[in-house]
Amino acid sequence: MTSQAISEEQAPTLGEILAACLQPAPFSDLDALHYTGSHVAYLIAHNSTADFEQVWREMTHLPEGLLVLLDNREGWQALSSVICGLLGVDTAPVTPVIH
């Protein structure tokens, strides 16, 4: 196995290295679902008497088919009703806000 030295013309500059490091990481669909789900869980916990760990545990054990409810505001409200019902607490109002 041979190795070649990178010539100065091919070597990236410090600016290029920093620019590459500062690029946002790719955000997968699974990452988006996890972020959205944890945010909904936080809102449910914040607006009810349940704590976040209880809400998150229930959300992570819902049937996979319910994940489509994370796509719209009515779905968030439906998930809140389902989770609060499972935990036996008053339904928490959950409304997404877009900035």
N, C-alpha and C positions, 0 to 999 in steps of 0.2 A: 504494500500500500504506500503510495507516495502522497506527499502533501505539497501544495503549492502555496507560496506566500502571496497574500493579497497585495497587489500594487497600490500605491497611494492613490491612484486614479480610481480604483475600484472600492477602496475603503470608505465606508459611510462617514460622514462628518458627525460631529457631536450634535449638531442641530437636527440632522436626520435621525439619529438614534433617539434623541429626546422626543421628536415628533412622533416616532413610531411607538414609543412608550406611552405617550399621552393620548393615543387613539382610543376611543371608547371600545370596550370589549363587546363582542357580538352578544346580542340579547336573544336567546332562543324562545320559542313558544312556551316551553316548559318553565323557563325563568320567569316569563311574563305571568303565567298562571300562578306560580308560587308567590310572586310579589303581590299580585292582585288578591289572591286568597288570604295572605297574611294581613293585608290592609283591611279587607272585609272583616276578618276575625278581630282585628284591633278595634274597628268601629263598633262591632257587635258588643264586644266586651266593655268598651268605653261607654256605650249607651244603655247597658243593662247591668244587672247585678252579678253576672257571670265574670269569671276572670279569664284572661287571654288563653291560658293553658287549657282550660276546659273547652273553650270555644274552638281552639285550634285542633284539639284532639278529636272533637266531633266532626269538624270539617274534613280532617284527613281520613276519616272513616266513612264518609258519605260515598254512595255508589258513584263510579266514574262518570256516568251519564249526566250527573248533576253539574259537572264542571262547566257546561255551556251556560249556566246561569251567571257565571262571572262576566259574561260578555256585555251585559246591559244593566241599567239601573233597576228595572223591574226584577231582574234575576237576583240582584243584591238584596232587595227587599224580601224576595221569596226565600233566599238562603237564610236571611236573618230570622224569618218566621220558623223555618224548619229547625235551625240550630237552637233557638230559644225554646221551641216546643220540646226538643229532645232533652234540654237541660232543665226544663220546668221553671223557666223564668219568664217575666213579661217580655213581649216582643220589643226589640230595640229598633227604633227608626234608623235606617241606614240609607243615606243618599250620597252617591258619588259626586264629587265636585271636580270639574275640569278647569285647570288654570292655564 
